[in-house]
Amino acid sequence: MKYAIIRSGARQFRCVEGSTIEVDRLPVEAGATHTFAEVLLIANDGAVTIGTPTISGAKVTTTVVDEFRAPKVIAYRYKAKERQRRKRGHRETYTRLMVNTIEG
């Protein structure tokens, strides 16, 4: 089984051909292709290539499936006996990608 470890933003993701990954929002629309050039590792049936820090010439090609938002996270601050209450919500936006090819 061939897989690769890529870097998107400040995080690393494991990519397998034909599977989907969910990364932080990318400025591309649905149906477009996106290529990751920061490939850190490629493994192919036991043969592992590790980059220093990246593998030159390697790339992972993906297709943007859709953009979605995570469930809402509530941050609630409360100080007893002082009538201080603060409720704040946040939803992060993610991009779902289908991994097409791993080259390198």
Biopython code that builds the backbone (N, CA, C, O; Angstrom):
import numpy as np
from Bio.PDB.StructureBuilder import StructureBuilder

atoms = [
    (1, "MET", "N", (0.842, -1.178, 0.000)),
    (1, "MET", "CA", (0.000, 0.000, 0.000)),
    (1, "MET", "C", (0.886, 1.239, 0.000)),
    (1, "MET", "O", (1.784, 1.377, 0.831)),
    (2, "LYS", "N", (0.624, 2.125, -0.931)),
    (2, "LYS", "CA", (1.423, 3.334, -1.060)),
    (2, "LYS", "C", (0.745, 4.473, -0.304)),
    (2, "LYS", "O", (-0.453, 4.714, -0.454)),
    (3, "TYR", "N", (1.548, 5.176, 0.520)),
    (3, "TYR", "CA", (1.017, 6.340, 1.212)),
    (3, "TYR", "C", (2.102, 7.390, 1.347)),
    (3, "TYR", "O", (3.288, 7.111, 1.168)),
    (4, "ALA", "N", (1.671, 8.612, 1.669)),
    (4, "ALA", "CA", (2.603, 9.728, 1.809)),
    (4, "ALA", "C", (2.188, 10.570, 3.006)),
    (4, "ALA", "O", (1.016, 10.617, 3.380)),
    (5, "ILE", "N", (3.169, 11.228, 3.594)),
    (5, "ILE", "CA", (2.921, 12.195, 4.666)),
    (5, "ILE", "C", (3.193, 13.576, 4.070)),
    (5, "ILE", "O", (4.291, 13.846, 3.582)),
    (6, "ILE", "N", (2.173, 14.456, 4.113)),
    (6, "ILE", "CA", (2.325, 15.796, 3.559)),
    (6, "ILE", "C", (2.153, 16.828, 4.660)),
    (6, "ILE", "O", (1.640, 16.530, 5.739)),
    (7, "ARG", "N", (2.593, 18.056, 4.368)),
    (7, "ARG", "CA", (2.401, 19.166, 5.301)),
    (7, "ARG", "C", (1.443, 20.159, 4.661)),
    (7, "ARG", "O", (1.643, 20.597, 3.528)),
    (8, "SER", "N", (0.397, 20.505, 5.408)),
    (8, "SER", "CA", (-0.553, 21.535, 4.980)),
    (8, "SER", "C", (-0.744, 22.471, 6.153)),
    (8, "SER", "O", (-1.260, 22.076, 7.199)),
    (9, "GLY", "N", (-0.328, 23.710, 5.976)),
    (9, "GLY", "CA", (-0.364, 24.648, 7.092)),
    (9, "GLY", "C", (0.692, 24.254, 8.096)),
    (9, "GLY", "O", (1.863, 24.107, 7.745)),
    (10, "ALA", "N", (0.293, 24.082, 9.342)),
    (10, "ALA", "CA", (1.231, 23.700, 10.389)),
    (10, "ALA", "C", (1.045, 22.247, 10.821)),
    (10, "ALA", "O", (1.621, 21.817, 11.821)),
    (11, "ARG", "N", (0.236, 21.485, 10.064)),
    (11, "ARG", "CA", (-0.044, 20.110, 10.449)),
    (11, "ARG", "C", (0.380, 19.141, 9.359)),
    (11, "ARG", "O", (0.595, 19.534, 8.212)),
    (12, "GLN", "N", (0.499, 17.868, 9.730)),
    (12, "GLN", "CA", (0.897, 16.812, 8.805)),
    (12, "GLN", "C", (-0.255, 15.832, 8.636)),
    (12, "GLN", "O", (-0.990, 15.554, 9.584)),
    (13, "PHE", "N", (-0.406, 15.308, 7.413)),
    (13, "PHE", "CA", (-1.505, 14.411, 7.106)),
    (13, "PHE", "C", (-0.982, 13.192, 6.365)),
    (13, "PHE", "O", (-0.033, 13.280, 5.586)),
    (14, "ARG", "N", (-1.619, 12.047, 6.621)),
    (14, "ARG", "CA", (-1.281, 10.790, 5.945)),
    (14, "ARG", "C", (-2.238, 10.627, 4.778)),
    (14, "ARG", "O", (-3.454, 10.607, 4.968)),
    (15, "CYS", "N", (-1.693, 10.510, 3.561)),
    (15, "CYS", "CA", (-2.492, 10.419, 2.345)),
    (15, "CYS", "C", (-2.356, 9.044, 1.717)),
    (15, "CYS", "O", (-1.244, 8.550, 1.524)),
    (16, "VAL", "N", (-3.473, 8.431, 1.401)),
    (16, "VAL", "CA", (-3.521, 7.169, 0.681)),
    (16, "VAL", "C", (-4.324, 7.421, -0.592)),
    (16, "VAL", "O", (-5.368, 8.071, -0.541)),
    (17, "GLU", "N", (-3.853, 6.918, -1.731)),
    (17, "GLU", "CA", (-4.557, 7.141, -2.992)),
    (17, "GLU", "C", (-5.983, 6.628, -2.909)),
    (17, "GLU", "O", (-6.220, 5.496, -2.488)),
    (18, "GLY", "N", (-6.940, 7.469, -3.314)),
    (18, "GLY", "CA", (-8.352, 7.091, -3.297)),
    (18, "GLY", "C", (-9.090, 7.453, -2.021)),
    (18, "GLY", "O", (-10.311, 7.315, -1.962)),
    (19, "SER", "N", (-8.375, 7.916, -0.991)),
    (19, "SER", "CA", (-9.038, 8.277, 0.259)),
    (19, "SER", "C", (-9.202, 9.796, 0.356)),
    (19, "SER", "O", (-8.680, 10.542, -0.473)),
    (20, "THR", "N", (-9.929, 10.238, 1.373)),
    (20, "THR", "CA", (-10.133, 11.669, 1.576)),
    (20, "THR", "C", (-9.409, 12.123, 2.836)),
    (20, "THR", "O", (-9.234, 11.356, 3.783)),
    (21, "ILE", "N", (-8.993, 13.387, 2.829)),
    (21, "ILE", "CA", (-8.404, 14.011, 4.008)),
    (21, "ILE", "C", (-9.104, 15.342, 4.239)),
    (21, "ILE", "O", (-9.647, 15.938, 3.308)),
    (22, "GLU", "N", (-9.088, 15.799, 5.474)),
    (22, "GLU", "CA", (-9.735, 17.051, 5.843)),
    (22, "GLU", "C", (-8.670, 17.987, 6.396)),
    (22, "GLU", "O", (-8.108, 17.744, 7.464)),
    (23, "VAL", "N", (-8.398, 19.064, 5.654)),
    (23, "VAL", "CA", (-7.361, 20.024, 6.030)),
    (23, "VAL", "C", (-8.008, 21.358, 6.360)),
    (23, "VAL", "O", (-9.188, 21.569, 6.077)),
    (24, "ASP", "N", (-7.228, 22.269, 6.967)),
    (24, "ASP", "CA", (-7.726, 23.608, 7.213)),
    (24, "ASP", "C", (-8.109, 24.248, 5.880)),
    (24, "ASP", "O", (-7.593, 23.867, 4.829)),
    (25, "ARG", "N", (-9.003, 25.206, 5.930)),
    (25, "ARG", "CA", (-9.574, 25.801, 4.726)),
    (25, "ARG", "C", (-8.503, 26.271, 3.744)),
    (25, "ARG", "O", (-7.561, 26.972, 4.111)),
    (26, "LEU", "N", (-8.678, 25.862, 2.480)),
    (26, "LEU", "CA", (-7.802, 26.291, 1.389)),
    (26, "LEU", "C", (-8.598, 27.217, 0.466)),
    (26, "LEU", "O", (-9.799, 27.014, 0.292)),
    (27, "PRO", "N", (-7.961, 28.225, -0.127)),
    (27, "PRO", "CA", (-8.684, 29.174, -0.986)),
    (27, "PRO", "C", (-8.902, 28.648, -2.412)),
    (27, "PRO", "O", (-8.512, 29.297, -3.383)),
    (28, "VAL", "N", (-9.526, 27.474, -2.531)),
    (28, "VAL", "CA", (-9.860, 26.888, -3.834)),
    (28, "VAL", "C", (-11.315, 26.449, -3.803)),
    (28, "VAL", "O", (-11.855, 26.151, -2.737)),
    (29, "GLU", "N", (-11.955, 26.407, -4.978)),
    (29, "GLU", "CA", (-13.354, 26.027, -5.017)),
    (29, "GLU", "C", (-13.525, 24.537, -5.299)),
    (29, "GLU", "O", (-12.578, 23.866, -5.710)),
    (30, "ALA", "N", (-14.718, 24.027, -5.082)),
    (30, "ALA", "CA", (-15.000, 22.601, -5.247)),
    (30, "ALA", "C", (-14.801, 22.190, -6.701)),
    (30, "ALA", "O", (-15.191, 22.915, -7.616)),
    (31, "GLY", "N", (-14.193, 21.026, -6.910)),
    (31, "GLY", "CA", (-13.935, 20.503, -8.240)),
    (31, "GLY", "C", (-12.553, 20.832, -8.772)),
    (31, "GLY", "O", (-12.096, 20.204, -9.727)),
    (32, "ALA", "N", (-11.877, 21.805, -8.174)),
    (32, "ALA", "CA", (-10.539, 22.194, -8.628)),
    (32, "ALA", "C", (-9.501, 21.201, -8.095)),
    (32, "ALA", "O", (-9.758, 20.474, -7.136)),
    (33, "THR", "N", (-8.333, 21.184, -8.725)),
    (33, "THR", "CA", (-7.254, 20.326, -8.252)),
    (33, "THR", "C", (-6.260, 21.151, -7.450)),
    (33, "THR", "O", (-6.069, 22.340, -7.704)),
    (34, "HIS", "N", (-5.640, 20.509, -6.491)),
    (34, "HIS", "CA", (-4.644, 21.169, -5.648)),
    (34, "HIS", "C", (-3.465, 20.213, -5.503)),
    (34, "HIS", "O", (-3.650, 19.016, -5.280)),
    (35, "THR", "N", (-2.248, 20.750, -5.630)),
    (35, "THR", "CA", (-1.047, 19.935, -5.550)),
    (35, "THR", "C", (-0.232, 20.332, -4.334)),
    (35, "THR", "O", (0.018, 21.516, -4.106)),
    (36, "PHE", "N", (0.179, 19.349, -3.556)),
    (36, "PHE", "CA", (1.035, 19.565, -2.399)),
    (36, "PHE", "C", (2.462, 19.197, -2.777)),
    (36, "PHE", "O", (2.728, 18.061, -3.171)),
    (37, "ALA", "N", (3.379, 20.151, -2.660)),
    (37, "ALA", "CA", (4.778, 19.898, -2.993)),
    (37, "ALA", "C", (5.595, 19.575, -1.751)),
    (37, "ALA", "O", (6.713, 19.073, -1.866)),
    (38, "GLU", "N", (5.061, 19.851, -0.570)),
    (38, "GLU", "CA", (5.774, 19.561, 0.673)),
    (38, "GLU", "C", (5.463, 18.131, 1.117)),
    (38, "GLU", "O", (4.628, 17.911, 1.995)),
    (39, "VAL", "N", (6.136, 17.177, 0.507)),
    (39, "VAL", "CA", (5.967, 15.765, 0.842)),
    (39, "VAL", "C", (7.116, 15.374, 1.767)),
    (39, "VAL", "O", (8.284, 15.491, 1.395)),
    (40, "LEU", "N", (6.789, 14.915, 2.959)),
    (40, "LEU", "CA", (7.794, 14.600, 3.967)),
    (40, "LEU", "C", (8.247, 13.150, 3.928)),
    (40, "LEU", "O", (9.389, 12.843, 4.270)),
    (41, "LEU", "N", (7.341, 12.243, 3.505)),
    (41, "LEU", "CA", (7.660, 10.814, 3.512)),
    (41, "LEU", "C", (6.805, 10.113, 2.471)),
    (41, "LEU", "O", (5.639, 10.457, 2.281)),
    (42, "ILE", "N", (7.385, 9.131, 1.801)),
    (42, "ILE", "CA", (6.631, 8.266, 0.890)),
    (42, "ILE", "C", (6.985, 6.828, 1.218)),
    (42, "ILE", "O", (8.162, 6.475, 1.291)),
    (43, "ALA", "N", (5.968, 5.997, 1.417)),
    (43, "ALA", "CA", (6.160, 4.570, 1.685)),
    (43, "ALA", "C", (5.427, 3.782, 0.609)),
    (43, "ALA", "O", (4.262, 4.050, 0.317)),
    (44, "ASN", "N", (6.122, 2.800, 0.018)),
    (44, "ASN", "CA", (5.540, 1.982, -1.035)),
    (44, "ASN", "C", (5.919, 0.524, -0.799)),
    (44, "ASN", "O", (7.015, 0.100, -1.168)),
    (45, "ASP", "N", (5.031, -0.237, -0.193)),
    (45, "ASP", "CA", (5.234, -1.668, 0.074)),
    (45, "ASP", "C", (6.553, -1.953, 0.782)),
    (45, "ASP", "O", (7.309, -2.827, 0.358)),
    (46, "GLY", "N", (6.828, -1.236, 1.837)),
    (46, "GLY", "CA", (8.030, -1.474, 2.627)),
    (46, "GLY", "C", (9.208, -0.593, 2.275)),
    (46, "GLY", "O", (10.103, -0.421, 3.103)),
    (47, "ALA", "N", (9.245, -0.030, 1.087)),
    (47, "ALA", "CA", (10.315, 0.887, 0.700)),
    (47, "ALA", "C", (9.924, 2.293, 1.151)),
    (47, "ALA", "O", (8.962, 2.870, 0.646)),
    (48, "VAL", "N", (10.677, 2.836, 2.102)),
    (48, "VAL", "CA", (10.342, 4.134, 2.690)),
    (48, "VAL", "C", (11.385, 5.164, 2.272)),
    (48, "VAL", "O", (12.589, 4.930, 2.385)),
    (49, "THR", "N", (10.901, 6.316, 1.786)),
    (49, "THR", "CA", (11.769, 7.436, 1.441)),
    (49, "THR", "C", (11.426, 8.591, 2.367)),
    (49, "THR", "O", (10.284, 9.048, 2.412)),
    (50, "ILE", "N", (12.432, 9.060, 3.111)),
    (50, "ILE", "CA", (12.225, 10.141, 4.073)),
    (50, "ILE", "C", (12.944, 11.374, 3.564)),
    (50, "ILE", "O", (14.108, 11.304, 3.171)),
    (51, "GLY", "N", (12.250, 12.507, 3.572)),
    (51, "GLY", "CA", (12.831, 13.749, 3.102)),
    (51, "GLY", "C", (13.645, 14.444, 4.168)),
    (51, "GLY", "O", (13.501, 14.171, 5.360)),
    (52, "THR", "N", (14.512, 15.357, 3.719)),
    (52, "THR", "CA", (15.336, 16.125, 4.656)),
    (52, "THR", "C", (15.232, 17.606, 4.359)),
    (52, "THR", "O", (16.173, 18.102, 3.740)),
    (53, "PRO", "N", (14.258, 18.353, 4.700)),
    (53, "PRO", "CA", (13.004, 17.974, 5.343)),
    (53, "PRO", "C", (11.937, 17.487, 4.367)),
    (53, "PRO", "O", (11.004, 16.801, 4.783)),
    (54, "THR", "N", (12.050, 17.830, 3.054)),
    (54, "THR", "CA", (11.058, 17.357, 2.091)),
    (54, "THR", "C", (11.749, 16.554, 0.994)),
    (54, "THR", "O", (12.966, 16.624, 0.823)),
    (55, "ILE", "N", (10.948, 15.793, 0.257)),
    (55, "ILE", "CA", (11.463, 14.994, -0.850)),
    (55, "ILE", "C", (11.379, 15.853, -2.105)),
    (55, "ILE", "O", (10.292, 16.287, -2.487)),
    (56, "SER", "N", (12.520, 16.101, -2.749)),
    (56, "SER", "CA", (12.521, 16.941, -3.943)),
    (56, "SER", "C", (11.891, 16.190, -5.109)),
    (56, "SER", "O", (12.177, 15.014, -5.331)),
    (57, "GLY", "N", (11.036, 16.877, -5.846)),
    (57, "GLY", "CA", (10.373, 16.281, -7.005)),
    (57, "GLY", "C", (9.121, 15.494, -6.678)),
    (57, "GLY", "O", (8.404, 15.090, -7.594)),
    (58, "ALA", "N", (8.834, 15.264, -5.420)),
    (58, "ALA", "CA", (7.639, 14.510, -5.044)),
    (58, "ALA", "C", (6.457, 15.454, -4.913)),
    (58, "ALA", "O", (6.609, 16.603, -4.498)),
    (59, "LYS", "N", (5.265, 14.954, -5.275)),
    (59, "LYS", "CA", (4.064, 15.751, -5.105)),
    (59, "LYS", "C", (2.853, 14.851, -4.952)),
    (59, "LYS", "O", (2.835, 13.710, -5.412)),
    (60, "VAL", "N", (1.847, 15.396, -4.294)),
    (60, "VAL", "CA", (0.581, 14.700, -4.091)),
    (60, "VAL", "C", (-0.502, 15.560, -4.733)),
    (60, "VAL", "O", (-0.663, 16.728, -4.377)),
    (61, "THR", "N", (-1.245, 14.987, -5.676)),
    (61, "THR", "CA", (-2.301, 15.701, -6.381)),
    (61, "THR", "C", (-3.653, 15.314, -5.794)),
    (61, "THR", "O", (-3.965, 14.132, -5.646)),
    (62, "THR", "N", (-4.452, 16.328, -5.461)),
    (62, "THR", "CA", (-5.759, 16.102, -4.857)),
    (62, "THR", "C", (-6.827, 16.880, -5.610)),
    (62, "THR", "O", (-6.527, 17.812, -6.357)),
    (63, "THR", "N", (-8.081, 16.479, -5.402)),
    (63, "THR", "CA", (-9.236, 17.185, -5.939)),
    (63, "THR", "C", (-10.081, 17.660, -4.772)),
    (63, "THR", "O", (-10.322, 16.907, -3.828)),
    (64, "VAL", "N", (-10.534, 18.909, -4.831)),
    (64, "VAL", "CA", (-11.351, 19.472, -3.759)),
    (64, "VAL", "C", (-12.763, 18.915, -3.882)),
    (64, "VAL", "O", (-13.423, 19.092, -4.907)),
    (65, "VAL", "N", (-13.226, 18.234, -2.823)),
    (65, "VAL", "CA", (-14.564, 17.659, -2.817)),
    (65, "VAL", "C", (-15.565, 18.715, -2.368)),
    (65, "VAL", "O", (-16.514, 19.023, -3.089)),
    (66, "ASP", "N", (-15.353, 19.267, -1.184)),
    (66, "ASP", "CA", (-16.231, 20.325, -0.687)),
    (66, "ASP", "C", (-15.581, 21.056, 0.474)),
    (66, "ASP", "O", (-14.483, 20.719, 0.917)),
    (67, "GLU", "N", (-16.290, 22.061, 0.949)),
    (67, "GLU", "CA", (-15.852, 22.844, 2.099)),
    (67, "GLU", "C", (-16.953, 22.722, 3.145)),
    (67, "GLU", "O", (-18.133, 22.853, 2.822)),
    (68, "PHE", "N", (-16.579, 22.474, 4.383)),
    (68, "PHE", "CA", (-17.588, 22.276, 5.419)),
    (68, "PHE", "C", (-17.132, 22.917, 6.719)),
    (68, "PHE", "O", (-15.972, 23.304, 6.864)),
    (69, "ARG", "N", (-18.048, 23.021, 7.649)),
    (69, "ARG", "CA", (-17.737, 23.619, 8.939)),
    (69, "ARG", "C", (-17.891, 22.575, 10.029)),
    (69, "ARG", "O", (-18.805, 21.751, 10.000)),
    (70, "ALA", "N", (-16.988, 22.624, 10.981)),
    (70, "ALA", "CA", (-16.992, 21.683, 12.098)),
    (70, "ALA", "C", (-18.136, 22.031, 13.052)),
    (70, "ALA", "O", (-18.704, 23.120, 12.959)),
    (71, "PRO", "N", (-18.480, 21.128, 13.962)),
    (71, "PRO", "CA", (-19.489, 21.459, 14.972)),
    (71, "PRO", "C", (-19.043, 22.638, 15.826)),
    (71, "PRO", "O", (-17.848, 22.875, 16.008)),
    (72, "LYS", "N", (-20.011, 23.366, 16.341)),
    (72, "LYS", "CA", (-19.712, 24.558, 17.123)),
    (72, "LYS", "C", (-19.091, 24.182, 18.463)),
    (72, "LYS", "O", (-19.535, 23.252, 19.137)),
    (73, "VAL", "N", (-18.054, 24.929, 18.831)),
    (73, "VAL", "CA", (-17.383, 24.756, 20.111)),
    (73, "VAL", "C", (-17.754, 25.956, 20.971)),
    (73, "VAL", "O", (-17.607, 27.100, 20.542)),
    (74, "ILE", "N", (-18.230, 25.699, 22.170)),
    (74, "ILE", "CA", (-18.653, 26.772, 23.077)),
    (74, "ILE", "C", (-17.558, 27.021, 24.106)),
    (74, "ILE", "O", (-17.104, 26.093, 24.776)),
    (75, "ALA", "N", (-17.137, 28.275, 24.229)),
    (75, "ALA", "CA", (-16.184, 28.684, 25.261)),
    (75, "ALA", "C", (-16.972, 29.520, 26.259)),
    (75, "ALA", "O", (-17.508, 30.572, 25.912)),
    (76, "TYR", "N", (-17.040, 29.049, 27.495)),
    (76, "TYR", "CA", (-17.859, 29.704, 28.508)),
    (76, "TYR", "C", (-16.994, 30.083, 29.692)),
    (76, "TYR", "O", (-16.355, 29.221, 30.297)),
    (77, "ARG", "N", (-16.966, 31.359, 30.027)),
    (77, "ARG", "CA", (-16.220, 31.828, 31.192)),
    (77, "ARG", "C", (-17.214, 32.239, 32.261)),
    (77, "ARG", "O", (-18.260, 32.818, 31.967)),
    (78, "TYR", "N", (-16.879, 31.935, 33.494)),
    (78, "TYR", "CA", (-17.802, 32.181, 34.588)),
    (78, "TYR", "C", (-17.007, 32.456, 35.852)),
    (78, "TYR", "O", (-16.090, 31.708, 36.191)),
    (79, "LYS", "N", (-17.356, 33.517, 36.541)),
    (79, "LYS", "CA", (-16.774, 33.794, 37.847)),
    (79, "LYS", "C", (-17.907, 33.823, 38.862)),
    (79, "LYS", "O", (-18.828, 34.635, 38.772)),
    (80, "ALA", "N", (-17.818, 32.937, 39.811)),
    (80, "ALA", "CA", (-18.876, 32.812, 40.803)),
    (80, "ALA", "C", (-18.945, 34.063, 41.679)),
    (80, "ALA", "O", (-17.921, 34.672, 41.989)),
    (81, "LYS", "N", (-20.135, 34.430, 42.065)),
    (81, "LYS", "CA", (-20.426, 35.526, 42.992)),
    (81, "LYS", "C", (-20.032, 36.898, 42.456)),
    (81, "LYS", "O", (-20.046, 37.873, 43.208)),
    (82, "GLU", "N", (-19.685, 36.995, 41.184)),
    (82, "GLU", "CA", (-19.290, 38.297, 40.642)),
    (82, "GLU", "C", (-20.153, 38.720, 39.450)),
    (82, "GLU", "O", (-19.917, 39.776, 38.863)),
    (83, "ARG", "N", (-21.132, 37.920, 39.095)),
    (83, "ARG", "CA", (-22.020, 38.179, 37.965)),
    (83, "ARG", "C", (-21.253, 38.347, 36.643)),
    (83, "ARG", "O", (-21.637, 39.140, 35.783)),
    (84, "GLN", "N", (-20.186, 37.597, 36.506)),
    (84, "GLN", "CA", (-19.428, 37.630, 35.264)),
    (84, "GLN", "C", (-19.652, 36.333, 34.504)),
    (84, "GLN", "O", (-19.286, 35.249, 34.959)),
    (85, "ARG", "N", (-20.259, 36.473, 33.341)),
    (85, "ARG", "CA", (-20.505, 35.330, 32.477)),
    (85, "ARG", "C", (-20.222, 35.748, 31.050)),
    (85, "ARG", "O", (-20.637, 36.825, 30.622)),
    (86, "ARG", "N", (-19.518, 34.905, 30.309)),
    (86, "ARG", "CA", (-19.218, 35.221, 28.923)),
    (86, "ARG", "C", (-19.314, 33.935, 28.112)),
    (86, "ARG", "O", (-18.584, 32.974, 28.358)),
    (87, "LYS", "N", (-20.212, 33.931, 27.156)),
    (87, "LYS", "CA", (-20.419, 32.764, 26.305)),
    (87, "LYS", "C", (-20.026, 33.140, 24.882)),
    (87, "LYS", "O", (-20.471, 34.156, 24.347)),
    (88, "ARG", "N", (-19.193, 32.310, 24.285)),
    (88, "ARG", "CA", (-18.699, 32.596, 22.955)),
    (88, "ARG", "C", (-18.630, 31.289, 22.168)),
    (88, "ARG", "O", (-18.192, 30.267, 22.697)),
    (89, "GLY", "N", (-19.057, 31.318, 20.917)),
    (89, "GLY", "CA", (-19.031, 30.131, 20.072)),
    (89, "GLY", "C", (-18.068, 30.299, 18.906)),
    (89, "GLY", "O", (-17.768, 31.419, 18.490)),
    (90, "HIS", "N", (-17.585, 29.170, 18.381)),
    (90, "HIS", "CA", (-16.643, 29.198, 17.262)),
    (90, "HIS", "C", (-16.839, 27.952, 16.411)),
    (90, "HIS", "O", (-17.000, 26.850, 16.933)),
    (91, "ARG", "N", (-16.825, 28.140, 15.081)),
    (91, "ARG", "CA", (-16.878, 27.023, 14.133)),
    (91, "ARG", "C", (-15.740, 27.174, 13.153)),
    (91, "ARG", "O", (-15.618, 28.207, 12.494)),
    (92, "GLU", "N", (-14.913, 26.166, 13.048)),
    (92, "GLU", "CA", (-13.769, 26.173, 12.129)),
    (92, "GLU", "C", (-14.220, 25.667, 10.763)),
    (92, "GLU", "O", (-15.075, 24.786, 10.677)),
    (93, "THR", "N", (-13.650, 26.219, 9.700)),
    (93, "THR", "CA", (-13.958, 25.805, 8.333)),
    (93, "THR", "C", (-12.839, 24.903, 7.809)),
    (93, "THR", "O", (-11.657, 25.222, 7.940)),
    (94, "TYR", "N", (-13.229, 23.773, 7.214)),
    (94, "TYR", "CA", (-12.281, 22.805, 6.687)),
    (94, "TYR", "C", (-12.554, 22.545, 5.210)),
    (94, "TYR", "O", (-13.645, 22.819, 4.712)),
    (95, "THR", "N", (-11.551, 22.014, 4.519)),
    (95, "THR", "CA", (-11.683, 21.621, 3.118)),
    (95, "THR", "C", (-11.456, 20.109, 3.040)),
    (95, "THR", "O", (-10.470, 19.594, 3.568)),
    (96, "ARG", "N", (-12.384, 19.402, 2.374)),
    (96, "ARG", "CA", (-12.247, 17.957, 2.198)),
    (96, "ARG", "C", (-11.625, 17.696, 0.828)),
    (96, "ARG", "O", (-12.111, 18.192, -0.188)),
    (97, "LEU", "N", (-10.541, 16.908, 0.812)),
    (97, "LEU", "CA", (-9.793, 16.634, -0.427)),
    (97, "LEU", "C", (-9.770, 15.137, -0.714)),
    (97, "LEU", "O", (-9.636, 14.318, 0.195)),
    (98, "MET", "N", (-9.902, 14.797, -1.991)),
    (98, "MET", "CA", (-9.757, 13.403, -2.448)),
    (98, "MET", "C", (-8.353, 13.264, -3.026)),
    (98, "MET", "O", (-7.967, 14.026, -3.912)),
    (99, "VAL", "N", (-7.589, 12.293, -2.526)),
    (99, "VAL", "CA", (-6.211, 12.091, -2.977)),
    (99, "VAL", "C", (-6.243, 11.295, -4.281)),
    (99, "VAL", "O", (-6.739, 10.169, -4.322)),
    (100, "ASN", "N", (-5.702, 11.899, -5.350)),
    (100, "ASN", "CA", (-5.700, 11.249, -6.672)),
    (100, "ASN", "C", (-4.420, 10.458, -6.899)),
    (100, "ASN", "O", (-4.466, 9.243, -7.093)),
    (101, "THR", "N", (-3.272, 11.141, -6.875)),
    (101, "THR", "CA", (-2.006, 10.459, -7.170)),
    (101, "THR", "C", (-0.926, 10.879, -6.189)),
    (101, "THR", "O", (-0.934, 11.989, -5.659)),
    (102, "ILE", "N", (0.000, 9.962, -5.964)),
    (102, "ILE", "CA", (1.201, 10.229, -5.175)),
    (102, "ILE", "C", (2.384, 9.962, -6.099)),
    (102, "ILE", "O", (2.580, 8.834, -6.551)),
    (103, "GLU", "N", (3.164, 10.985, -6.377)),
    (103, "GLU", "CA", (4.307, 10.855, -7.289)),
    (103, "GLU", "C", (5.594, 11.145, -6.540)),
    (103, "GLU", "O", (5.652, 12.055, -5.713)),
    (104, "GLY", "N", (6.623, 10.365, -6.834)),
    (104, "GLY", "CA", (7.904, 10.643, -6.203)),
    (104, "GLY", "C", (8.719, 9.402, -5.956)),
    (104, "GLY", "O", (9.827, 9.486, -5.427)),
]
sb = StructureBuilder()
sb.init_structure("model")
sb.init_model(0)
sb.init_chain("A")
sb.init_seg("    ")
for serial, (resi, resn, name, xyz) in enumerate(atoms, 1):
    if name == "N":
        sb.init_residue(resn, " ", resi, " ")
    sb.init_atom(name, np.array(xyz, "f"), 0.0, 1.0, " ", f" {name:<3s}", serial, name[0])
structure = sb.get_structure()
